[in-house]
Amino acid sequence: MRKEIKMIRNQLNEIIMTAIDKFYQNDFYLLEHDVHEQTISSTFACYLRDLFKEKNLQWNIDPEYNRNGENPKRLTGIGNVRPDIIIHLRGLNNDRGTEQNNLLVIEMKKDPTDKKIAIDMKKIQAFIEEPPFSYCYGLFIGLMRNRVNNRYVWSMRDGQH
């Protein structure tokens, strides 16, 4: 199982980095002109969607997805939430914490402070740990105008980074 998880994470990382490349090539304007985070994350989600389709991976990629079935998406101690991007199978959860229907939750920030990173990491950890969500992976992406300084922080369901 460990090898399979690592392979999935490596494949996800490859897709994420390719989407980052495409974003910087085609949409750097959004960072340069301080456009709202929702525009940045939804544009990035389009690249992810294209790459998943290209690789024939059958996942839904949704920005700002705020539903858990018919109810608002809620986390204990945090309240109602809208993750920046999720990669999942719509209508399914990981109720027992062992399923793989909620693959990846992504939080993005432009020019993030350490405080903002910590807040988003708390939310990511809650999405990984709390049923019915129990995401397999979480990723914080901090986009900087100087791409070399981008921040990427991965989390996994079993607690590894």
N, C-alpha and C positions, 0 to 999 in steps of 0.2 A: 504494500500500500504506500509506504514512504516514497518509493521510486516513482509511482504513478502521480502522487501529489507534487513531487518536485518537477516532473515532466510537465504537468498542467501549469504550474507556476512559471516555469521557464517559457512555455508557449505564450502565456498571458503577458509576461514581461516583454517578449519579443514584439507582440502586437502593440502593447502600450508604447514602446519606444518608437515603433514605426509610425504610430498615430502622432506622437510628439513631433517627429521629423516632419510629417505632412503639415501639422499645425503651424510650425515655425516657418516652413517654406511658403505656405499659402495664406496664413492668417495672423502673422506677427503684428499686423496693424492693430489688432484687438488689444494686445498687450501694450503696444507702444502708445496707444491713445486712451489707456485706462478705461476700457469698455467694461461694463458690469460682468461680474463673475458668471452669472447665468448664461450670458451670451458665449463666454469662453467655454464653459463646460458643455453647453449644447452643441457648439461647433465641434469640439473635441469628440463628443459622442457620435457625431456623423462619421468621423474618420474611423472610429472603432466599429461602427455598424458596417461600413464598407469592407473593412479588413476581415471581420468575422464572416461576412457573406462570401468574400473572395476565397477564404479557407474552408468554406462550406460548414461552418460551425453554427449549429442551430440554437442560438441564444438570442434573447431579447435584450437590447441595449436601450435603456430609458433614462433620460435626464430628469431630475426633479420629480421622481416618482413618489407620490405621497400616500399611496393606498396600501392597505393590508387587507385584501379581499374587499369587502364593502366599507371597511372602517379606515379612519386615518392611521397612518403609520406612526406608532408611538414607541418610545424607549423609556424604560424605568429610570426615573431620576432626571430625565431630559425633557420628556413630553413629546408633542407632535414633531415629526421630523420629515424632511425632504432631502434625502441624500443627493449629492450633485449628479452622480451617475451610478446606476446599478446594472449589472449583467446578471440576468436571471431567466427563469421560465415563468412567464406571467401566470398568475393564479395559483402557483405552487409555493410552498415554503419548505423549510428544513425543520419541521416540528420536533423531531426527536434529536436533532443535532447531528445526525449522521447522513442525511440526504445531501444531494448536490444540486438542488434546484435554485438556490441562491448562491451564485458563484462568486461574484466580486462586488464590493461596495467601494466607490471612489469618492473621496472628498478632494476638492481642488481649491487652491487659493493662488492669487497673483501676489507676488512680493510678500509672502507670509512672515509674520512675526513669530517668535517662539511661542508666545501665548496663544495665537490663533492655531498653530500646529497642535499644541497640547489639547485644545478644545476639540479639534477635529479628530485627533487620535482617540480621545475618550469616546466620541460618537462611534467611530469605526470599531473600537473594542466592544462596545455595547451591541452593535449589529452582529458581530462575530459570536459573542457569548450568549445572547438572549434568544431563547426560542420565542416565537416560531421562526425567527429570521435565521439565526445561526449560519451566517455567511461563511463560505469556505475561506475566503480571502478578503482583506481590506487593503486599500492603498491610499495613502495621502500623496498628492502631487502638488508641489509648490513651484509654480511657474514664475520665472524671473525674466526680466528683459534681457539680461545676460544669461543665456541658456546654460552656460557652464556651471552656474550656481543653482540650478534647479534642485529641488529636494524631492526625494522619493522614499517613502517609508512604507514597507510592506508589513502586514500582519497576517497570521494564519490561524485557522480555527484551533489548532493544537498549541497555540501560544508562541510559536516560533516566528522570528522576524527575518 
